[in-house]
Every structure is written in C-alpha cells, then in structure tokens.
Amino acid sequence: MIGRSALHRWLTLVLVSGMPMTTGIDREMVLSALERGRFCELLAVNSGRAGAAPSLFLTGVLSTFDASSGFR
C-alpha cells in the first residue's frame, strides 16, 4: 500500500533508531548517519536520478556504521 521504496526507507529508519545508544557520541553518530542518508537522497533527486534515491539513502546511512561503537 505504501510502496517498496517508502517501506525500505521506513525499515532503515527503524533499524538505525533501534541501535544501542549508550553515550552521546553514539547518538550523534546515529543523527549523522540519518543526515548523510537524507543528503545522499536529495543529491539523487536534484541531479535527476530520483530512481537511485532509495539506494543512496541507504548508502548514506550505512556510511557511518564502522565508526560508532554502538554499531559493532
């Protein structure tokens, strides 16, 4: 009913928000991951590649997973 890309984005947000955030640094890393995801998504839309927006959102979100202790 909501579409595959909307469901994909929603599930990614649920996954990221469910990560353990024991310190302020972990919280900031989650916010940074979400900001990067949105930035990549907007870049895709503004460059005329709206079809790639969901994949680029996920790429942006996953780009910080190796830097935070909460994601290990």
mmCIF file of the N, C-alpha and C atoms, coordinates in Angstrom:
data_MODEL
# 
_entry.id   MODEL 
# 
loop_
_atom_site.group_PDB 
_atom_site.id 
_atom_site.type_symbol 
_atom_site.label_atom_id 
_atom_site.label_alt_id 
_atom_site.label_comp_id 
_atom_site.label_asym_id 
_atom_site.label_entity_id 
_atom_site.label_seq_id 
_atom_site.pdbx_PDB_ins_code 
_atom_site.Cartn_x 
_atom_site.Cartn_y 
_atom_site.Cartn_z 
_atom_site.occupancy 
_atom_site.B_iso_or_equiv 
_atom_site.pdbx_formal_charge 
_atom_site.auth_seq_id 
_atom_site.auth_comp_id 
_atom_site.auth_asym_id 
_atom_site.auth_atom_id 
_atom_site.pdbx_PDB_model_num 
ATOM 1   N N  . MET A 1 1  ? 0.807  -1.189 0.000   1.00 0.00 ? 1  MET A N  1 
ATOM 2   C CA . MET A 1 1  ? 0.000  0.000  0.000   1.00 0.00 ? 1  MET A CA 1 
ATOM 3   C C  . MET A 1 1  ? 0.863  1.270  0.000   1.00 0.00 ? 1  MET A C  1 
ATOM 4   N N  . ILE A 1 2  ? 2.016  1.247  0.682   1.00 0.00 ? 2  ILE A N  1 
ATOM 5   C CA . ILE A 1 2  ? 2.834  2.458  0.743   1.00 0.00 ? 2  ILE A CA 1 
ATOM 6   C C  . ILE A 1 2  ? 3.949  2.455  -0.285  1.00 0.00 ? 2  ILE A C  1 
ATOM 7   N N  . GLY A 1 3  ? 4.194  1.342  -0.899  1.00 0.00 ? 3  GLY A N  1 
ATOM 8   C CA . GLY A 1 3  ? 5.242  1.266  -1.906  1.00 0.00 ? 3  GLY A CA 1 
ATOM 9   C C  . GLY A 1 3  ? 6.536  0.712  -1.343  1.00 0.00 ? 3  GLY A C  1 
ATOM 10  N N  . ARG A 1 4  ? 7.287  0.115  -2.213  1.00 0.00 ? 4  ARG A N  1 
ATOM 11  C CA . ARG A 1 4  ? 8.527  -0.547 -1.798  1.00 0.00 ? 4  ARG A CA 1 
ATOM 12  C C  . ARG A 1 4  ? 9.574  0.434  -1.277  1.00 0.00 ? 4  ARG A C  1 
ATOM 13  N N  . SER A 1 5  ? 9.780  1.548  -1.962  1.00 0.00 ? 5  SER A N  1 
ATOM 14  C CA . SER A 1 5  ? 10.822 2.475  -1.509  1.00 0.00 ? 5  SER A CA 1 
ATOM 15  C C  . SER A 1 5  ? 10.454 3.144  -0.192  1.00 0.00 ? 5  SER A C  1 
ATOM 16  N N  . ALA A 1 6  ? 9.190  3.465  0.012   1.00 0.00 ? 6  ALA A N  1 
ATOM 17  C CA . ALA A 1 6  ? 8.793  4.044  1.294   1.00 0.00 ? 6  ALA A CA 1 
ATOM 18  C C  . ALA A 1 6  ? 8.956  3.028  2.420   1.00 0.00 ? 6  ALA A C  1 
ATOM 19  N N  . LEU A 1 7  ? 8.600  1.782  2.159   1.00 0.00 ? 7  LEU A N  1 
ATOM 20  C CA . LEU A 1 7  ? 8.776  0.732  3.157   1.00 0.00 ? 7  LEU A CA 1 
ATOM 21  C C  . LEU A 1 7  ? 10.257 0.504  3.450   1.00 0.00 ? 7  LEU A C  1 
ATOM 22  N N  . HIS A 1 8  ? 11.076 0.512  2.422   1.00 0.00 ? 8  HIS A N  1 
ATOM 23  C CA . HIS A 1 8  ? 12.514 0.329  2.573   1.00 0.00 ? 8  HIS A CA 1 
ATOM 24  C C  . HIS A 1 8  ? 13.106 1.435  3.444   1.00 0.00 ? 8  HIS A C  1 
ATOM 25  N N  . ARG A 1 9  ? 12.708 2.651  3.183   1.00 0.00 ? 9  ARG A N  1 
ATOM 26  C CA . ARG A 1 9  ? 13.209 3.789  3.962   1.00 0.00 ? 9  ARG A CA 1 
ATOM 27  C C  . ARG A 1 9  ? 12.750 3.700  5.418   1.00 0.00 ? 9  ARG A C  1 
ATOM 28  N N  . TRP A 1 10 ? 11.495 3.348  5.624   1.00 0.00 ? 10 TRP A N  1 
ATOM 29  C CA . TRP A 1 10 ? 10.951 3.223  6.968   1.00 0.00 ? 10 TRP A CA 1 
ATOM 30  C C  . TRP A 1 10 ? 11.685 2.132  7.745   1.00 0.00 ? 10 TRP A C  1 
ATOM 31  N N  . LEU A 1 11 ? 11.933 1.004  7.112   1.00 0.00 ? 11 LEU A N  1 
ATOM 32  C CA . LEU A 1 11 ? 12.653 -0.083 7.782   1.00 0.00 ? 11 LEU A CA 1 
ATOM 33  C C  . LEU A 1 11 ? 14.091 0.308  8.107   1.00 0.00 ? 11 LEU A C  1 
ATOM 34  N N  . THR A 1 12 ? 14.721 1.074  7.248   1.00 0.00 ? 12 THR A N  1 
ATOM 35  C CA . THR A 1 12 ? 16.067 1.563  7.530   1.00 0.00 ? 12 THR A CA 1 
ATOM 36  C C  . THR A 1 12 ? 16.061 2.480  8.747   1.00 0.00 ? 12 THR A C  1 
ATOM 37  N N  . LEU A 1 13 ? 15.084 3.349  8.836   1.00 0.00 ? 13 LEU A N  1 
ATOM 38  C CA . LEU A 1 13 ? 14.975 4.241  9.997   1.00 0.00 ? 13 LEU A CA 1 
ATOM 39  C C  . LEU A 1 13 ? 14.725 3.453  11.282  1.00 0.00 ? 13 LEU A C  1 
ATOM 40  N N  . VAL A 1 14 ? 13.907 2.418  11.206  1.00 0.00 ? 14 VAL A N  1 
ATOM 41  C CA . VAL A 1 14 ? 13.655 1.574  12.376  1.00 0.00 ? 14 VAL A CA 1 
ATOM 42  C C  . VAL A 1 14 ? 14.938 0.860  12.795  1.00 0.00 ? 14 VAL A C  1 
ATOM 43  N N  . LEU A 1 15 ? 15.683 0.358  11.832  1.00 0.00 ? 15 LEU A N  1 
ATOM 44  C CA . LEU A 1 15 ? 16.944 -0.323 12.120  1.00 0.00 ? 15 LEU A CA 1 
ATOM 45  C C  . LEU A 1 15 ? 17.924 0.613  12.810  1.00 0.00 ? 15 LEU A C  1 
ATOM 46  N N  . VAL A 1 16 ? 18.088 1.795  12.288  1.00 0.00 ? 16 VAL A N  1 
ATOM 47  C CA . VAL A 1 16 ? 19.041 2.755  12.851  1.00 0.00 ? 16 VAL A CA 1 
ATOM 48  C C  . VAL A 1 16 ? 18.589 3.236  14.226  1.00 0.00 ? 16 VAL A C  1 
ATOM 49  N N  . SER A 1 17 ? 17.313 3.509  14.384  1.00 0.00 ? 17 SER A N  1 
ATOM 50  C CA . SER A 1 17 ? 16.836 4.004  15.675  1.00 0.00 ? 17 SER A CA 1 
ATOM 51  C C  . SER A 1 17 ? 16.867 2.926  16.749  1.00 0.00 ? 17 SER A C  1 
ATOM 52  N N  . GLY A 1 18 ? 16.929 1.665  16.367  1.00 0.00 ? 18 GLY A N  1 
ATOM 53  C CA . GLY A 1 18 ? 16.998 0.575  17.330  1.00 0.00 ? 18 GLY A CA 1 
ATOM 54  C C  . GLY A 1 18 ? 18.411 0.252  17.791  1.00 0.00 ? 18 GLY A C  1 
ATOM 55  N N  . MET A 1 19 ? 19.398 0.951  17.264  1.00 0.00 ? 19 MET A N  1 
ATOM 56  C CA . MET A 1 19 ? 20.776 0.717  17.665  1.00 0.00 ? 19 MET A CA 1 
ATOM 57  C C  . MET A 1 19 ? 20.999 1.178  19.100  1.00 0.00 ? 19 MET A C  1 
ATOM 58  N N  . PRO A 1 20 ? 21.847 0.453  19.844  1.00 0.00 ? 20 PRO A N  1 
ATOM 59  C CA . PRO A 1 20 ? 22.122 0.901  21.219  1.00 0.00 ? 20 PRO A CA 1 
ATOM 60  C C  . PRO A 1 20 ? 22.866 2.231  21.227  1.00 0.00 ? 20 PRO A C  1 
ATOM 61  N N  . MET A 1 21 ? 22.365 3.159  22.018  1.00 0.00 ? 21 MET A N  1 
ATOM 62  C CA . MET A 1 21 ? 22.971 4.485  22.116  1.00 0.00 ? 21 MET A CA 1 
ATOM 63  C C  . MET A 1 21 ? 23.305 4.733  23.583  1.00 0.00 ? 21 MET A C  1 
ATOM 64  N N  . THR A 1 22 ? 24.464 4.256  24.009  1.00 0.00 ? 22 THR A N  1 
ATOM 65  C CA . THR A 1 22 ? 24.840 4.356  25.408  1.00 0.00 ? 22 THR A CA 1 
ATOM 66  C C  . THR A 1 22 ? 25.530 5.671  25.739  1.00 0.00 ? 22 THR A C  1 
ATOM 67  N N  . THR A 1 23 ? 26.098 6.325  24.760  1.00 0.00 ? 23 THR A N  1 
ATOM 68  C CA . THR A 1 23 ? 26.786 7.592  25.003  1.00 0.00 ? 23 THR A CA 1 
ATOM 69  C C  . THR A 1 23 ? 26.249 8.665  24.061  1.00 0.00 ? 23 THR A C  1 
ATOM 70  N N  . GLY A 1 24 ? 26.609 9.898  24.344  1.00 0.00 ? 24 GLY A N  1 
ATOM 71  C CA . GLY A 1 24 ? 26.233 10.999 23.474  1.00 0.00 ? 24 GLY A CA 1 
ATOM 72  C C  . GLY A 1 24 ? 26.858 10.878 22.099  1.00 0.00 ? 24 GLY A C  1 
ATOM 73  N N  . ILE A 1 25 ? 28.041 10.273 22.056  1.00 0.00 ? 25 ILE A N  1 
ATOM 74  C CA . ILE A 1 25 ? 28.724 10.085 20.775  1.00 0.00 ? 25 ILE A CA 1 
ATOM 75  C C  . ILE A 1 25 ? 27.925 9.143  19.892  1.00 0.00 ? 25 ILE A C  1 
ATOM 76  N N  . ASP A 1 26 ? 27.394 8.067  20.478  1.00 0.00 ? 26 ASP A N  1 
ATOM 77  C CA . ASP A 1 26 ? 26.581 7.132  19.700  1.00 0.00 ? 26 ASP A CA 1 
ATOM 78  C C  . ASP A 1 26 ? 25.334 7.818  19.146  1.00 0.00 ? 26 ASP A C  1 
ATOM 79  N N  . ARG A 1 27 ? 24.694 8.653  19.950  1.00 0.00 ? 27 ARG A N  1 
ATOM 80  C CA . ARG A 1 27 ? 23.521 9.395  19.487  1.00 0.00 ? 27 ARG A CA 1 
ATOM 81  C C  . ARG A 1 27 ? 23.878 10.311 18.313  1.00 0.00 ? 27 ARG A C  1 
ATOM 82  N N  . GLU A 1 28 ? 24.999 10.981 18.437  1.00 0.00 ? 28 GLU A N  1 
ATOM 83  C CA . GLU A 1 28 ? 25.432 11.876 17.352  1.00 0.00 ? 28 GLU A CA 1 
ATOM 84  C C  . GLU A 1 28 ? 25.778 11.099 16.087  1.00 0.00 ? 28 GLU A C  1 
ATOM 85  N N  . MET A 1 29 ? 26.337 9.911  16.247  1.00 0.00 ? 29 MET A N  1 
ATOM 86  C CA . MET A 1 29 ? 26.648 9.094  15.072  1.00 0.00 ? 29 MET A CA 1 
ATOM 87  C C  . MET A 1 29 ? 25.376 8.647  14.361  1.00 0.00 ? 29 MET A C  1 
ATOM 88  N N  . VAL A 1 30 ? 24.341 8.319  15.119  1.00 0.00 ? 30 VAL A N  1 
ATOM 89  C CA . VAL A 1 30 ? 23.063 7.944  14.511  1.00 0.00 ? 30 VAL A CA 1 
ATOM 90  C C  . VAL A 1 30 ? 22.469 9.138  13.770  1.00 0.00 ? 30 VAL A C  1 
ATOM 91  N N  . LEU A 1 31 ? 22.497 10.310 14.398  1.00 0.00 ? 31 LEU A N  1 
ATOM 92  C CA . LEU A 1 31 ? 22.000 11.510 13.721  1.00 0.00 ? 31 LEU A CA 1 
ATOM 93  C C  . LEU A 1 31 ? 22.809 11.820 12.465  1.00 0.00 ? 31 LEU A C  1 
ATOM 94  N N  . SER A 1 32 ? 24.112 11.655 12.557  1.00 0.00 ? 32 SER A N  1 
ATOM 95  C CA . SER A 1 32 ? 24.968 11.892 11.396  1.00 0.00 ? 32 SER A CA 1 
ATOM 96  C C  . SER A 1 32 ? 24.641 10.902 10.268  1.00 0.00 ? 32 SER A C  1 
ATOM 97  N N  . ALA A 1 33 ? 24.394 9.658  10.623  1.00 0.00 ? 33 ALA A N  1 
ATOM 98  C CA . ALA A 1 33 ? 24.045 8.650  9.616   1.00 0.00 ? 33 ALA A CA 1 
ATOM 99  C C  . ALA A 1 33 ? 22.739 9.021  8.915   1.00 0.00 ? 33 ALA A C  1 
ATOM 100 N N  . LEU A 1 34 ? 21.754 9.452  9.681   1.00 0.00 ? 34 LEU A N  1 
ATOM 101 C CA . LEU A 1 34 ? 20.478 9.837  9.085   1.00 0.00 ? 34 LEU A CA 1 
ATOM 102 C C  . LEU A 1 34 ? 20.612 11.091 8.221   1.00 0.00 ? 34 LEU A C  1 
ATOM 103 N N  . GLU A 1 35 ? 21.423 12.037 8.666   1.00 0.00 ? 35 GLU A N  1 
ATOM 104 C CA . GLU A 1 35 ? 21.649 13.243 7.870   1.00 0.00 ? 35 GLU A CA 1 
ATOM 105 C C  . GLU A 1 35 ? 22.363 12.904 6.565   1.00 0.00 ? 35 GLU A C  1 
ATOM 106 N N  . ARG A 1 36 ? 23.340 12.030 6.634   1.00 0.00 ? 36 ARG A N  1 
ATOM 107 C CA . ARG A 1 36 ? 24.046 11.626 5.411   1.00 0.00 ? 36 ARG A CA 1 
ATOM 108 C C  . ARG A 1 36 ? 23.108 10.917 4.446   1.00 0.00 ? 36 ARG A C  1 
ATOM 109 N N  . GLY A 1 37 ? 22.248 10.070 5.004   1.00 0.00 ? 37 GLY A N  1 
ATOM 110 C CA . GLY A 1 37 ? 21.280 9.381  4.158   1.00 0.00 ? 37 GLY A CA 1 
ATOM 111 C C  . GLY A 1 37 ? 20.359 10.340 3.440   1.00 0.00 ? 37 GLY A C  1 
ATOM 112 N N  . ARG A 1 38 ? 19.839 11.289 4.171   1.00 0.00 ? 38 ARG A N  1 
ATOM 113 C CA . ARG A 1 38 ? 18.942 12.281 3.567   1.00 0.00 ? 38 ARG A CA 1 
ATOM 114 C C  . ARG A 1 38 ? 19.670 13.141 2.550   1.00 0.00 ? 38 ARG A C  1 
ATOM 115 N N  . PHE A 1 39 ? 20.915 13.518 2.863   1.00 0.00 ? 39 PHE A N  1 
ATOM 116 C CA . PHE A 1 39 ? 21.713 14.315 1.936   1.00 0.00 ? 39 PHE A CA 1 
ATOM 117 C C  . PHE A 1 39 ? 21.933 13.562 0.621   1.00 0.00 ? 39 PHE A C  1 
ATOM 118 N N  . CYS A 1 40 ? 22.303 12.298 0.720   1.00 0.00 ? 40 CYS A N  1 
ATOM 119 C CA . CYS A 1 40 ? 22.518 11.495 -0.492  1.00 0.00 ? 40 CYS A CA 1 
ATOM 120 C C  . CYS A 1 40 ? 21.228 11.345 -1.290  1.00 0.00 ? 40 CYS A C  1 
ATOM 121 N N  . GLU A 1 41 ? 20.121 11.179 -0.581  1.00 0.00 ? 41 GLU A N  1 
ATOM 122 C CA . GLU A 1 41 ? 18.824 11.069 -1.239  1.00 0.00 ? 41 GLU A CA 1 
ATOM 123 C C  . GLU A 1 41 ? 18.487 12.362 -1.991  1.00 0.00 ? 41 GLU A C  1 
ATOM 124 N N  . LEU A 1 42 ? 18.701 13.493 -1.353  1.00 0.00 ? 42 LEU A N  1 
ATOM 125 C CA . LEU A 1 42 ? 18.423 14.772 -2.004  1.00 0.00 ? 42 LEU A CA 1 
ATOM 126 C C  . LEU A 1 42 ? 19.349 15.022 -3.186  1.00 0.00 ? 42 LEU A C  1 
ATOM 127 N N  . LEU A 1 43 ? 20.604 14.594 -3.072  1.00 0.00 ? 43 LEU A N  1 
ATOM 128 C CA . LEU A 1 43 ? 21.522 14.733 -4.206  1.00 0.00 ? 43 LEU A CA 1 
ATOM 129 C C  . LEU A 1 43 ? 21.024 13.949 -5.414  1.00 0.00 ? 43 LEU A C  1 
ATOM 130 N N  . ALA A 1 44 ? 20.513 12.762 -5.167  1.00 0.00 ? 44 ALA A N  1 
ATOM 131 C CA . ALA A 1 44 ? 19.993 11.951 -6.265  1.00 0.00 ? 44 ALA A CA 1 
ATOM 132 C C  . ALA A 1 44 ? 18.811 12.632 -6.937  1.00 0.00 ? 44 ALA A C  1 
ATOM 133 N N  . VAL A 1 45 ? 17.893 13.131 -6.144  1.00 0.00 ? 45 VAL A N  1 
ATOM 134 C CA . VAL A 1 45 ? 16.698 13.783 -6.694  1.00 0.00 ? 45 VAL A CA 1 
ATOM 135 C C  . VAL A 1 45 ? 17.079 15.043 -7.466  1.00 0.00 ? 45 VAL A C  1 
ATOM 136 N N  . ASN A 1 46 ? 17.946 15.866 -6.889  1.00 0.00 ? 46 ASN A N  1 
ATOM 137 C CA . ASN A 1 46 ? 18.318 17.129 -7.535  1.00 0.00 ? 46 ASN A CA 1 
ATOM 138 C C  . ASN A 1 46 ? 19.205 16.953 -8.755  1.00 0.00 ? 46 ASN A C  1 
ATOM 139 N N  . SER A 1 47 ? 19.858 15.812 -8.880  1.00 0.00 ? 47 SER A N  1 
ATOM 140 C CA . SER A 1 47 ? 20.697 15.578 -10.056 1.00 0.00 ? 47 SER A CA 1 
ATOM 141 C C  . SER A 1 47 ? 19.950 14.816 -11.149 1.00 0.00 ? 47 SER A C  1 
ATOM 142 N N  . GLY A 1 48 ? 18.648 14.624 -10.944 1.00 0.00 ? 48 GLY A N  1 
ATOM 143 C CA . GLY A 1 48 ? 17.854 13.966 -11.972 1.00 0.00 ? 48 GLY A CA 1 
ATOM 144 C C  . GLY A 1 48 ? 17.884 12.452 -11.914 1.00 0.00 ? 48 GLY A C  1 
ATOM 145 N N  . ARG A 1 49 ? 18.321 11.886 -10.815 1.00 0.00 ? 49 ARG A N  1 
ATOM 146 C CA . ARG A 1 49 ? 18.387 10.427 -10.676 1.00 0.00 ? 49 ARG A CA 1 
ATOM 147 C C  . ARG A 1 49 ? 17.506 9.974  -9.516  1.00 0.00 ? 49 ARG A C  1 
ATOM 148 N N  . ALA A 1 50 ? 16.251 10.362 -9.547  1.00 0.00 ? 50 ALA A N  1 
ATOM 149 C CA . ALA A 1 50 ? 15.319 10.061 -8.459  1.00 0.00 ? 50 ALA A CA 1 
ATOM 150 C C  . ALA A 1 50 ? 15.151 8.559  -8.238  1.00 0.00 ? 50 ALA A C  1 
ATOM 151 N N  . GLY A 1 51 ? 15.345 7.778  -9.253  1.00 0.00 ? 51 GLY A N  1 
ATOM 152 C CA . GLY A 1 51 ? 15.232 6.324  -9.110  1.00 0.00 ? 51 GLY A CA 1 
ATOM 153 C C  . GLY A 1 51 ? 16.299 5.731  -8.212  1.00 0.00 ? 51 GLY A C  1 
ATOM 154 N N  . ALA A 1 52 ? 17.423 6.411  -8.096  1.00 0.00 ? 52 ALA A N  1 
ATOM 155 C CA . ALA A 1 52 ? 18.513 5.926  -7.247  1.00 0.00 ? 52 ALA A CA 1 
ATOM 156 C C  . ALA A 1 52 ? 18.431 6.437  -5.821  1.00 0.00 ? 52 ALA A C  1 
ATOM 157 N N  . ALA A 1 53 ? 17.450 7.283  -5.526  1.00 0.00 ? 53 ALA A N  1 
ATOM 158 C CA . ALA A 1 53 ? 17.349 7.911  -4.201  1.00 0.00 ? 53 ALA A CA 1 
ATOM 159 C C  . ALA A 1 53 ? 17.257 6.907  -3.053  1.00 0.00 ? 53 ALA A C  1 
ATOM 160 N N  . PRO A 1 54 ? 16.435 5.852  -3.130  1.00 0.00 ? 54 PRO A N  1 
ATOM 161 C CA . PRO A 1 54 ? 16.382 4.909  -2.008  1.00 0.00 ? 54 PRO A CA 1 
ATOM 162 C C  . PRO A 1 54 ? 17.712 4.208  -1.745  1.00 0.00 ? 54 PRO A C  1 
ATOM 163 N N  . SER A 1 55 ? 18.398 3.819  -2.794  1.00 0.00 ? 55 SER A N  1 
ATOM 164 C CA . SER A 1 55 ? 19.694 3.153  -2.627  1.00 0.00 ? 55 SER A CA 1 
ATOM 165 C C  . SER A 1 55 ? 20.730 4.112  -2.047  1.00 0.00 ? 55 SER A C  1 
ATOM 166 N N  . LEU A 1 56 ? 20.703 5.348  -2.496  1.00 0.00 ? 56 LEU A N  1 
ATOM 167 C CA . LEU A 1 56 ? 21.659 6.320  -1.983  1.00 0.00 ? 56 LEU A CA 1 
ATOM 168 C C  . LEU A 1 56 ? 21.343 6.712  -0.548  1.00 0.00 ? 56 LEU A C  1 
ATOM 169 N N  . PHE A 1 57 ? 20.070 6.702  -0.165  1.00 0.00 ? 57 PHE A N  1 
ATOM 170 C CA . PHE A 1 57 ? 19.711 6.937  1.234   1.00 0.00 ? 57 PHE A CA 1 
ATOM 171 C C  . PHE A 1 57 ? 20.337 5.856  2.106   1.00 0.00 ? 57 PHE A C  1 
ATOM 172 N N  . LEU A 1 58 ? 20.186 4.609  1.711   1.00 0.00 ? 58 LEU A N  1 
ATOM 173 C CA . LEU A 1 58 ? 20.765 3.504  2.473   1.00 0.00 ? 58 LEU A CA 1 
ATOM 174 C C  . LEU A 1 58 ? 22.287 3.599  2.507   1.00 0.00 ? 58 LEU A C  1 
ATOM 175 N N  . THR A 1 59 ? 22.907 3.966  1.411   1.00 0.00 ? 59 THR A N  1 
ATOM 176 C CA . THR A 1 59 ? 24.357 4.129  1.364   1.00 0.00 ? 59 THR A CA 1 
ATOM 177 C C  . THR A 1 59 ? 24.814 5.198  2.348   1.00 0.00 ? 59 THR A C  1 
ATOM 178 N N  . GLY A 1 60 ? 24.116 6.313  2.390   1.00 0.00 ? 60 GLY A N  1 
ATOM 179 C CA . GLY A 1 60 ? 24.462 7.377  3.330   1.00 0.00 ? 60 GLY A CA 1 
ATOM 180 C C  . GLY A 1 60 ? 24.308 6.945  4.773   1.00 0.00 ? 60 GLY A C  1 
ATOM 181 N N  . VAL A 1 61 ? 23.237 6.209  5.066   1.00 0.00 ? 61 VAL A N  1 
ATOM 182 C CA . VAL A 1 61 ? 23.010 5.737  6.434   1.00 0.00 ? 61 VAL A CA 1 
ATOM 183 C C  . VAL A 1 61 ? 24.094 4.753  6.848   1.00 0.00 ? 61 VAL A C  1 
ATOM 184 N N  . LEU A 1 62 ? 24.447 3.851  5.972   1.00 0.00 ? 62 LEU A N  1 
ATOM 185 C CA . LEU A 1 62 ? 25.442 2.830  6.306   1.00 0.00 ? 62 LEU A CA 1 
ATOM 186 C C  . LEU A 1 62 ? 26.874 3.358  6.299   1.00 0.00 ? 62 LEU A C  1 
ATOM 187 N N  . SER A 1 63 ? 27.072 4.576  5.818   1.00 0.00 ? 63 SER A N  1 
ATOM 188 C CA . SER A 1 63 ? 28.433 5.109  5.694   1.00 0.00 ? 63 SER A CA 1 
ATOM 189 C C  . SER A 1 63 ? 29.113 5.357  7.040   1.00 0.00 ? 63 SER A C  1 
ATOM 190 N N  . THR A 1 64 ? 28.370 5.437  8.121   1.00 0.00 ? 64 THR A N  1 
ATOM 191 C CA . THR A 1 64 ? 28.979 5.693  9.428   1.00 0.00 ? 64 THR A CA 1 
ATOM 192 C C  . THR A 1 64 ? 28.947 4.487  10.348  1.00 0.00 ? 64 THR A C  1 
ATOM 193 N N  . PHE A 1 65 ? 28.467 3.358  9.881   1.00 0.00 ? 65 PHE A N  1 
ATOM 194 C CA . PHE A 1 65 ? 28.323 2.199  10.761  1.00 0.00 ? 65 PHE A CA 1 
ATOM 195 C C  . PHE A 1 65 ? 29.649 1.704  11.324  1.00 0.00 ? 65 PHE A C  1 
ATOM 196 N N  . ASP A 1 66 ? 30.718 1.829  10.602  1.00 0.00 ? 66 ASP A N  1 
ATOM 197 C CA . ASP A 1 66 ? 32.007 1.338  11.089  1.00 0.00 ? 66 ASP A CA 1 
ATOM 198 C C  . ASP A 1 66 ? 32.661 2.276  12.106  1.00 0.00 ? 66 ASP A C  1 
ATOM 199 N N  . ALA A 1 67 ? 32.172 3.487  12.231  1.00 0.00 ? 67 ALA A N  1 
ATOM 200 C CA . ALA A 1 67 ? 32.812 4.485  13.097  1.00 0.00 ? 67 ALA A CA 1 
ATOM 201 C C  . ALA A 1 67 ? 32.264 4.513  14.512  1.00 0.00 ? 67 ALA A C  1 
ATOM 202 N N  . SER A 1 68 ? 31.121 3.919  14.752  1.00 0.00 ? 68 SER A N  1 
ATOM 203 C CA . SER A 1 68 ? 30.492 4.009  16.065  1.00 0.00 ? 68 SER A CA 1 
ATOM 204 C C  . SER A 1 68 ? 30.555 2.685  16.791  1.00 0.00 ? 68 SER A C  1 
ATOM 205 N N  . SER A 1 69 ? 30.838 2.741  18.079  1.00 0.00 ? 69 SER A N  1 
ATOM 206 C CA . SER A 1 69 ? 30.905 1.521  18.871  1.00 0.00 ? 69 SER A CA 1 
ATOM 207 C C  . SER A 1 69 ? 29.535 0.883  19.032  1.00 0.00 ? 69 SER A C  1 
ATOM 208 N N  . GLY A 1 70 ? 28.462 1.648  18.917  1.00 0.00 ? 70 GLY A N  1 
ATOM 209 C CA . GLY A 1 70 ? 27.124 1.114  19.037  1.00 0.00 ? 70 GLY A CA 1 
ATOM 210 C C  . GLY A 1 70 ? 26.707 0.240  17.881  1.00 0.00 ? 70 GLY A C  1 
ATOM 211 N N  . PHE A 1 71 ? 27.407 0.330  16.767  1.00 0.00 ? 71 PHE A N  1 
ATOM 212 C CA . PHE A 1 71 ? 27.053 -0.434 15.594  1.00 0.00 ? 71 PHE A CA 1 
ATOM 213 C C  . PHE A 1 71 ? 27.860 -1.720 15.448  1.00 0.00 ? 71 PHE A C  1 
ATOM 214 N N  . ARG A 1 72 ? 28.756 -1.975 16.353  1.00 0.00 ? 72 ARG A N  1 
ATOM 215 C CA . ARG A 1 72 ? 29.604 -3.172 16.229  1.00 0.00 ? 72 ARG A CA 1 
ATOM 216 C C  . ARG A 1 72 ? 28.962 -4.366 16.835  1.00 0.00 ? 72 ARG A C  1 
# 
